[in-house]
């Protein structure tokens, strides 16, 4: 599930949304502080907070609040 929290507002992915819509939402959140729920498989999820700093056709880069750079595919946040 793609879940991004901006302040007290959450933007949740609706069931049936396409990966293209997920990509567009990620692009629109570039340089905005976010909390991203990442699906890491087999029922494992983790929350990562920071800013989306770069957006590419297949992946995006998030700089965490601690300064660490992490790269995710759109399917990591789409499920």
N, C-alpha and C positions, 0 to 999 in steps of 0.2 A: 504494500500500500504506500502510496506517495503521500506523505503528510508533511507539510511545511507550516511552521508557526511563525507568524509575524506579529510581534506584540501579543495581544490576547486573541488574535484572529487566526484560525487555522484554515488552510486551504487543503481540502482533502480530495483525493482522486475519487471520482465516481466509478462505480462498477461499469465496465464496458467502455471506459475511456481508452483511446488508442495510445500507443507509444508516441505518436506524433504530438498529441496534446500534452503528454508529459514533457516532451522536449521543449515545447513552446512555453510551458509554465516555468521550467528551469531557466530558459533564456530570459524570461521576464523578471526573474528574481536575482539576476546578476548584480553583484555589489550591494545586496540587501542582507542584513543579518537574518539568518534562518536557522531553524532546527530541522534536520532531515532525518527521517526514519529510514534506515537502510535495511533491506531484507538480505540476510546473508545465507539463506538456505536452511532447510530442515527445521523450520519454525524459529530460527534465530533471527533476532532483530537487534539493532543498536541505534541509538540516537547520537547524531553528530551535530554540534552547533558551530557556526562560523559564517563565512561569506562565500558565495559562489564567485570565483574569480575568473574562470575561463570556461567557455562553452565551445565544444567541438561537435562534429557530426555524430560521433558514436559515444563520446564520454564528456564529462564535465569535471572541473577541478574545484574543490572546496578548500579554503584555508580555514582551519579550525581556530577557535578562540585562543588556543595555546600556540598558534603559529605553525602548526604542522600542515603540510599540503597532502590532501587525499584525492584520489581520482576514482570516480564511479561511472559505471555505464548507466544509461537511462533505465535499463531493466532492473538494476539494483534498487531503484526507488519506485518503480512502476507497479510491481506485483501487488 
